[in-house]
Amino acid sequence: MTATTASARSDLSEVGRSEATLRTFLHGLPGVDQVGAEQRTAMLGTRSIKTTAKAWAIDLAIRMVDLTTLEGADTPGKVRALAAKALRPDPADPSCPPVAAVCVYPTMVPVAAAALWGTTTRSAGDAGRVHLASVATAFPSGQAPLEIRLADTRSAVAGGADEIDMVINRGAFLSGRYREVYDEIVAVKAASGDAHLKVILETGELVTYDNVRRASWLAMLAGADFIKTSTGKVPVAATLPVTLVMLEAVRDFRDATGRQVGVKPAGGIRTTKDAIKYLVLVNETAGPDWLHPDWFRFGASSLLNDLLMQRTKLSTGVYSGPDYFTLD
Amino acid sequence: MFEYAPAPESRAVVDLKPSYGLFVDGEFVEPADGGTIKSINPASEEVLAEVAEAGPADVDRAVRAARRAYDEVWGPMPGRDRAKYLFRIARIIQERARELAVLESLDNGKPIRESRDVDVPLVAAHFFYYAGWADKLGHAGFGPDPRPLGVAGQVIPWNFPLLMLAWKIAPALAAGNTVVLKPAETTPLSALLFAEICQQADLPPGVVNILTGAGETGRALVEHDGIDKVAFTGSTEVGRQIARSVAGTRKKLTLELGGKAANIVFDDAPVDQAVEGIVNGIFFNQGHVCCAGSRLLVQESVYDEVLASLKRRMARLRVGDPLDKNTDIGAINSAAQLDRIRTLAEIGSSEGAERWSPPCELPDRGFWFAPTVFTGVSQAHRIAREEIFGPVLSVLTFRTPAEAVEKANNTPYGLSAGIWTDKGSRILWMADRLRAGVVWANTFNKFDPTSPFGGFKESGYGREGGRQGLEAYLDV
């Protein structure tokens, strides 16, 4: 959908006014043909990215990684190690860029802030090279009263997180209570203050591409700075076709409103080959404007080491074993 | 910017000889009168190889070899044994897929992505599919023991050289016929490699004969008294000549000719996928597709939206070296075809349609044409009526489903059509009324050996593919 007229631009602010306007708008979005969307990503998956293009893509992918640990077993020690890795992914090669952010649970935010920046606020310049993201809003299910989810958000921001990864209320979305989902996102956005808000759609639970497109627009209308595929905690996480649909949504949303929103596939992206397929998808769907860590991120943990191995292979011509790259 | 570095497929896998003879009775032989044709790479104008030009004496020799093979070996052979040969050919095609794909792209100019992912896999699939029919002809619905026709003379075009060969040879052989096939003069090389594959498969001599040459060779083949069946894919004009020349003979005829397909986009279509389908419909294989969706019919209420998306998508098409794995649009097959496309495009402009192409750099050598869309086209324009056979799309609009059907059918052709809508009932309503051999719903240019393909009206008659495709090669 490409609404480019000036009148369409001003109309969108009214869409969230009532349940009826929201429903009319979301159900009026063009459908997604499942077969066609999957064929498109399969075709783009055959793009052959070699030599200089591959080197460029690997460095960009490293700069887009939200290095993530979201385990019950997370400890301050684990988080400090992750922060160190985020700042210097490849200690053997100073030309290797840092990742975009580390992503942790709210309880681990102060530890991560201290490890990344030495203080609880990210400063400009070198010391603030890496962002600090925190999942909030009763991640991953979102099944807690709104007040608790907002308190969760506020505590993460107070601890120093400058990016909040929230989950939407899938139960409300799937039962058609769009206004409720919308209002909750607006409330979390307000609770996030200056922090960037990434809205996790949990596409594995929305199942259909039509739902993914509607949820993407709903989140953007409610003020999301990023839309993100998954928590990584359900069996189906990020896929190329889901990301395609979301990239189409942010592209069309910018055409309609002038505001650019980022996209973050998360979960299940483990290899350089996968990451490059995503970058090709970004390039040929939303366009080069999104090929920047401000507008596209990978939520991943094991991806980073594969990127580093491939990066070393490209520069030295030989593969090193996993022992030559740091854990965490 | 994400600049994709060149990713060329290696040519080393193809072992081209400087010159080729004719494939008759199981071996390569010199032509009787020694004429030759040069086959060039349309992307660089470099000469790839010289091939023989078969004359009437060569045609006669090949037809006699085919007749002998039919009478003595292939005709009497049980279907299950014919199937073994066809399965063997199919497997060798898969084993040599890369070689075939590279050669096809070199000789034809089509992107390696298409020859690798579409043409060659479909070629193998056709042989596998018809291999399965060879011992089951009694169950195909043509009686308990349908008989083959005898010797088939087959003439194929340059747009899908190997795939058209498979569409012709696989059902003919499965039904028990022997064949003499003439590939197009600009794209003979993959058929000659197929001849080598027949040798590798130990196919009995004379069952498949390949005669290279131009129009005169084709005419001599079609008019030869010794053949029982003519199968032709190509232009409507040549198809008419062939129909005249076989009129009053015993020869059975199937023709698969031109098209001017309508690709119809309704206002409730999945727009992003519809745009992909429009692009695939007209720019697949540089638009050298008889069933190409060369007329886009868009419902007026979504015209601006669809056109804006289409232009944005067209700007992403990668035009260039056919052997680069990231190329979307390759070279136009010949200088003559390029001339025809240019002429019709100029007529489009002079008749008042608005022409648009994305900015794209075309190589200096070779035959190239930028993907082009004409808007403001009406049914009265020549670019809406004549087959351009190139990457040129004409855009028209409609208001109601009935008007869409009327405009889609308002053409002398009737090969294919596309419908894009989320409403299932409308797809069925439209498909009932469209006078086209193939109607695609929410997709375009999809082929499968199990699905019959063929035309209405001036797009020809007879069907290729599926159970129906056997009928053309059986005495029923």
Chai-1 contact restraints between the chains, C-beta under 6 A:
chainA,res_idxA,chainB,res_idxB,connection_type,confidence,min_distance_angstrom,max_distance_angstrom,comment,restraint_id
A,T2,B,E305,contact,1.0,0.0,6.0,A-B,restraint_1
A,T2,B,A308,contact,1.0,0.0,6.0,A-B,restraint_2
A,T2,B,S309,contact,1.0,0.0,6.0,A-B,restraint_3
A,P30,B,P270,contact,1.0,0.0,6.0,A-B,restraint_4
A,P30,B,V271,contact,1.0,0.0,6.0,A-B,restraint_5
A,G31,B,P270,contact,1.0,0.0,6.0,A-B,restraint_6
A,G31,B,D422,contact,1.0,0.0,6.0,A-B,restraint_7
A,V32,B,P270,contact,1.0,0.0,6.0,A-B,restraint_8
A,D33,B,P270,contact,1.0,0.0,6.0,A-B,restraint_9
A,D33,B,Q273,contact,1.0,0.0,6.0,A-B,restraint_10
A,D33,B,N442,contact,1.0,0.0,6.0,A-B,restraint_11
A,G36,B,Q273,contact,1.0,0.0,6.0,A-B,restraint_12
A,G36,B,E276,contact,1.0,0.0,6.0,A-B,restraint_13
A,R40,B,E276,contact,1.0,0.0,6.0,A-B,restraint_14
A,R47,B,N326,contact,1.0,0.0,6.0,A-B,restraint_15
A,S48,B,A7,contact,1.0,0.0,6.0,A-B,restraint_16
A,S48,B,K325,contact,1.0,0.0,6.0,A-B,restraint_17
A,S48,B,N326,contact,1.0,0.0,6.0,A-B,restraint_18
A,K50,B,A5,contact,1.0,0.0,6.0,A-B,restraint_19
A,K50,B,A7,contact,1.0,0.0,6.0,A-B,restraint_20
A,T51,B,A5,contact,1.0,0.0,6.0,A-B,restraint_21
A,T52,B,A5,contact,1.0,0.0,6.0,A-B,restraint_22
A,A53,B,Y4,contact,1.0,0.0,6.0,A-B,restraint_23
A,A53,B,A5,contact,1.0,0.0,6.0,A-B,restraint_24
A,E248,B,D272,contact,1.0,0.0,6.0,A-B,restraint_25
A,N283,B,F2,contact,1.0,0.0,6.0,A-B,restraint_26
A,E284,B,R316,contact,1.0,0.0,6.0,A-B,restraint_27
A,P288,B,M1,contact,1.0,0.0,6.0,A-B,restraint_28
A,L291,B,F2,contact,1.0,0.0,6.0,A-B,restraint_29
